[in-house]
Amino acid sequence: MPRFDDHFIEAHRGASGRFPENTMLAFAEAAKAGVRSIETDLSLLDDDNFAIFHDATLGRTVAGDAEIGSLDTAAMAGLDAGIWRDAAFARQPVPTIGEALAWQAQTGIGFNWEMKCHHDDYPRHARALQAALRHADPRNTLVSSFDAGCLAAIRAIMPDIALALIAETLPDDWHEKAMRLGLDGVHLDHSTLTAADARAVKSAGLALRCYTVNDAADVERIKALGVDMAMTDWPERFVAQYG
């Protein structure tokens, strides 16, 4: 069981409400706010390294239009992941998983790694993840994905890693997937979460975590439903009160 059950607030892509998402700056600011874990995105590069990057293509947070999977580590190194938010954040690089892990070793902050399987070569994703996390502290490691096929490939070669399925709403076959994949938890959109779904997930012995919770009223609502964790763009607003 990872060390994700002793706090309620998790930073979504770092302190991404104020700082450019998925950058080391956003991670550092989340740490300053007092978070104990961060949700971030892993995208597989052409050289089987992972970039801390959400989208399938460049264009939203980094200039360009290339598919992320067509680029290697060297090509990513020169990209600016900060200027899209503000000129004050110019020259913030796209981190690699290795850089994030080195920072984790210094800070002890957990990572909820969301696997972005932009193509369906799931075994390749799984092998690359196994190599990347070979020295990571399992207590500070959680892997999540919308893609059950990707999670299955990871489970096949990483039998002890904590996995979570992400969905906008609770799938009809969620319990079968949870049992087959040995899930630690389910991550759901807070805005569609019902009391019945919350009871069902918790009754199955699974962790229930919700994204992306940015309003105080929503934090209170899901906490009352028994949700275990709220992922938020604004951890600095909530961590002192909720932990």
Stockholm file with secondary structure:
# STOCKHOLM 1.0

chainA/1-243         MPRFDDHFIEAHRGASGRFPENTMLAFAEAAKAGVRSIETDLSLLDDDNFAIFHDATLGRTVAGDAEIGSLDTAAMAGLDAGIWRDAAFARQPVPTIGEALAWQAQTGIGFNWEMKCHHDDYPRHARALQAALRHADPRNTLVSSFDAGCLAAIRAIMPDIALALIAETLPDDWHEKAMRLGLDGVHLDHSTLTAADARAVKSAGLALRCYTVNDAADVERIKALGVDMAMTDWPERFVAQYG
#=GR chainA/1-243 SS CCSCSSCSEEEETTTTTTSCTTSHHHHHHHHHHTCSEEEEEEEECTTSCEEECCSSBSSSSSSSCCBGGGCCHHHHHTCCSSTTTCGGGTTCCCCBHHHHHHHHHHHCCEEEEEEECSSSCHHHHHHHHHHHTTTSCGGGEEEEESCHHHHHHHHHHCTTSCEEEEESSCCTTHHHHHHHHTCSEEEEEGGGCCHHHHHHHHHTTCEEEEECCCSHHHHHHHHHTTCSEEEESCHHHHHHHHC
#=GC SS_cons         CCSCSSCSEEEETTTTTTSCTTSHHHHHHHHHHTCSEEEEEEEECTTSCEEECCSSBSSSSSSSCCBGGGCCHHHHHTCCSSTTTCGGGTTCCCCBHHHHHHHHHHHCCEEEEEEECSSSCHHHHHHHHHHHTTTSCGGGEEEEESCHHHHHHHHHHCTTSCEEEEESSCCTTHHHHHHHHTCSEEEEEGGGCCHHHHHHHHHTTCEEEEECCCSHHHHHHHHHTTCSEEEESCHHHHHHHHC
//
